[in-house]
Amino acid sequence: MLTVTKEAAELLKVAKAAENASDDAGIRIRRGIMSKDPGLVAVGFAISEDPSPDDEEIEQEGLRIFVEEELIELLDGRILDVREVSEGLELFFR
């Protein structure tokens, strides 16, 4: 199962609030635009009221997370965290 750090959950909650999403809305982790490197998988985040039928739903740090079916196995055992970069904060998987 994917683990979300407290810091990552707080950043995603701020994004939800900025979009005026409902309290019950979650964050959907989905496949993003593919990279030119076939060994890399692009991942995107979207605010969603409900999971898609095949999504895995988890709740961590008071945040609902929906993982797209294609990413469930790939993200199993990974940790979603936050790191500081020159532009501010960014989410990353470790």
Helices and strands as residue ranges (DSSP letters): E 3-4, H 6-18, E 26-31, E 43-48, E 56-60, E 63-67, H 69-75, E 79-85, E 88-93
